[in-house]
Amino acid sequence: MKRIGKPVFFIVFAVILFLSYTSVFGIYGENGDFKITYVKGISDIRWGIDIKGGVEAVFAPAEGVDATEDQMHAVQSILDLRLTNNNVTDYELYPDYAQDRITVRFPWKSDEEDFDPSAAITELASTAKLTFRGGSDQSGEELLTGADVKTAYASVNTDSKNSKTEYVVSLELNDEGAKKFADATSTYLNKTISIWMDDTCISAPTVNSVISNGKAIITGDFDADSANDLANKINAGALPFDLRVESYGTISPSLGTYALQAMGIAAIAALCFIFVFMTIFYRVPGFVAFIALMGQLSLSLMAVSGYFTVFPSFTMTIPGIAGMILSIGMGVDANIITAERIKDELWTGKTLDGCIANGTKSSLSAIIDGNITIIVVAIILILVFGPANIFSMIFGVSTTGLIYAFGYTLLVGVIGNFIMGVAASRLMLRSVSGLKFLRNKRLYGGKKA
């Protein structure tokens, strides 16, 4: 086995310690009276309704407005979009088309101090702004607004040449909008005109021809649901009425006020037990495995808090915590398999370096098989029960969100296991085994050297 340099262990150990500290406590600064967040920690996590409680609000059209079912669908779509864009995954939407009401439940923000439900729903209830802009960037020229759109609806278009049918989104503009759109499509012929809902791009079609009659078709890789969804979002920006909040209130956490603190204490106690167990039974490999486990846990926390700016933050719920715990169990299991294989090799009388090489190699296939299976299951849960809510009509909105949370943290944890529990732990083990005072086989589960 080719040895890894002795400093590698200390470098990897230092990196994991840094990640562990910052993922828990974050990195913050001050600019006068303002707090600056450089790196997010546990305090920035948005906890789910079941852990921290949240807000319940009932939305209705403005006075004197009798909304149609299509308009209510559009309102539901935009509320769903806003919650998702704010990285709120633990929310519930219950429309009542007969009474023109939509009930929304969502958790408090991570930094909430006043717990004022009225302030929490202000942004959610504000009228959505739909704009058509030149190019694919929000800074592009504003060409049209939602007020220029008469209606949008999903339809099926048939290509006369090859008789191929496809789902499209049809747009009908009012008189003023038709004039603006004719000028816009002339200016941006064979270029992009993007459609924005507030600060979110919901579509970026390419202009194929000048459209002067106020009727346009948006083509793309649509199915029935996605075409309907885009049409609803466009209609939402063109709604002729504002939303009013009919009633609102707070929701108490189902676990009680001190549940989060109790879970934190339990987590620390469990980690201490794992450290003692792994170190006593597996010695050096067990100690290295615990360090890798801390790294895996850090990566999971980072993926939830928004530590890495390229990944959005995530609402942590009880099922989400369950997924994280299960992934940690997978991490411990992976390192136990490796330690046992090394121990078996040591009792054959081979050299320490050879036993570590053979043990890590023979355990890899079993670890990969087990983790790949979990990854496939987690991805299926995310795709089926994610923000698209494909099965919400069967399982219910609440259940759908809970299963998504479980799948998300499970996937992140298992990926972290590959990074830390497999790659980093093996680097550290091969490096630390080169230290003279740690060359005794008994420290790895074998006979006395």
Secondary structure, DSSP 8 states (H G I E B T S, - for coil): -----HHHHHHHHHHHHHHHHHHHH-EEEEETTEEEEEE--GGG-EE-HHHH-EEEEEEEE-TT----HHHHHHHHHHHHHHHHHTT--S-EEEEETTTTEEEEEEE--TT--S--HHHHTHHHHS---EEEEEBSSTTS-EEEEGGGEEEEEEEEEE-TTT--EEEEEEEEE-HHHHHHHHHHHHHTTTSBEEEEETTEEEE--B--S---SSEEEE-SS--HHHHHHHHHHHHHTT-SS-EEEEEEEEE--TT-TTHHHHHHHHHHHHHHHHHHHHHHHHHHHHHHHHHHHHHHHHHHHHHHHT-STTS---EE-HHHHHHHHHHHHHHHHHHHHHHHHHHHHHTTT--HHHHHHHHHHHHHHHHHHHHHHHHHHHHHHHHHHSTT-TTHHHH-HHHHHHHHHHHHHHHHHHHHIIIIIIIIHHHHHHHHTTSGGG--GGGGTS---
